[in-house]
Amino acid sequence: MSVWHLALASDWRAALADGSYPMSTRGATIDQVGYLHGSRDLAQADAVARRFYADVAQPLVLLEIDESRLTTYGLVVRLEPADPALPPAAGGELFPHVYGGPLPVAAVCSVRPYVVPADPDGSGDVTA
């Protein structure tokens, strides 16, 4: 399974120099949050981008993380509600969260430039 993660291009460049990526989500580290936020597919990543990254002027990249590589580094993926501290809502959407520490750059199998897509119905509602 692939886990998808949106990143500021500048954060990813720094990770390449350091060998690991410390960010959980925009503006928060894995140490602060406890895990790396991910998406299970491109549609989920697009919805997250529209909700949380629509105002970002900096270049973004989309990381494709190979779950089998994560286990090599002792990291584990759990499918959870967006905020795992809250009880799961009936039928609520689940997201892959990566636990165990910073993301080794070697666990990333592809990186592509990313542009936040327009909302699909044109309503201006960017909630995921």
C-alpha positions in Angstrom: 0.0 0.0 0.0 1.1 3.5 -0.7 0.7 6.3 1.8 0.5 9.8 0.3 1.7 12.9 2.1 1.7 16.6 1.1 4.8 18.5 2.0 6.3 21.9 1.5 9.0 21.5 -1.1 11.4 23.4 1.2 10.7 20.9 4.0 11.4 18.0 1.6 14.6 19.5 0.4 15.8 19.8 4.0 14.9 16.2 4.6 17.0 15.1 1.7 20.0 16.8 3.2 19.2 15.3 6.7 18.1 11.8 5.6 14.8 12.0 7.4 11.6 14.1 7.2 10.4 15.3 10.6 7.1 17.0 9.6 3.7 15.6 10.5 1.6 18.1 8.7 1.8 21.8 7.7 3.5 23.6 10.6 3.8 20.7 13.0 6.4 18.0 13.5 6.0 14.3 14.1 7.5 14.9 17.6 4.7 17.5 18.3 1.8 15.4 16.9 3.0 11.9 17.5 2.6 10.6 13.9 2.8 11.6 10.3 -0.5 12.5 8.6 -1.1 10.6 5.4 -3.8 10.0 2.8 -4.7 6.5 1.4 -5.2 7.6 -2.2 -4.9 10.6 -4.5 -8.5 11.6 -4.0 -8.1 11.8 -0.3 -4.8 13.8 -0.7 -6.6 16.2 -3.0 -9.4 16.7 -0.4 -6.8 17.3 2.3 -5.0 19.8 0.1 -8.1 21.8 -0.7 -9.0 22.0 3.0 -5.5 22.6 4.6 -3.2 23.8 1.8 -5.4 26.0 -0.4 -3.7 29.2 0.9 -0.1 28.0 0.7 1.9 30.1 -1.8 5.1 28.0 -1.5 5.7 25.0 -3.8 4.3 21.7 -2.7 5.3 18.1 -3.4 3.3 14.9 -3.0 5.3 12.1 -1.4 4.4 8.5 -2.2 5.5 6.4 0.8 5.9 2.6 0.5 4.4 0.9 3.5 6.7 -2.1 3.2 9.7 0.2 3.4 8.3 1.8 6.6 8.3 -1.6 8.4 12.0 -2.0 7.5 12.6 1.1 9.7 10.3 0.1 12.5 7.5 2.5 11.5 3.9 1.3 11.5 0.8 2.6 9.7 -2.6 2.7 11.4 -5.8 3.6 9.7 -7.5 6.1 12.0 -10.0 9.0 12.1 -8.3 12.4 11.2 -7.9 13.0 14.9 -7.2 9.6 16.6 -7.9 11.1 20.0 -11.6 11.5 19.1 -13.9 8.5 19.0 -14.4 7.2 15.4 -17.6 8.6 13.9 -19.9 6.0 12.4 -18.8 5.6 8.8 -16.2 8.3 9.2 -13.3 8.6 6.9 -10.0 6.9 7.9 -6.5 8.2 7.2 -3.2 6.3 7.3 -1.1 7.7 10.2 2.6 6.7 10.3 3.9 6.1 13.9 7.4 5.5 15.1 9.5 8.6 14.4 10.7 10.7 11.5 10.2 9.4 8.0 13.4 8.1 6.4 13.7 9.5 3.0 14.5 6.0 1.7 10.9 5.0 2.5 9.6 7.5 -0.1 9.3 5.8 -3.5 8.2 8.9 -5.6 8.0 12.7 -5.2 6.0 14.8 -7.6 5.3 18.5 -7.8 1.8 19.2 -6.5 -0.7 22.0 -7.2 -3.8 22.2 -5.0 -6.8 21.3 -7.2 -9.9 23.5 -7.4 -12.8 22.2 -5.5 -14.7 19.7 -7.7 -18.1 21.4 -7.7 -17.0 25.0 -8.0 -18.9 25.9 -4.9 -15.9 27.4 -3.0 -16.4 24.9 -0.2 -13.0 23.5 0.5 -13.9 21.3 3.4 -12.8 17.6 3.2 
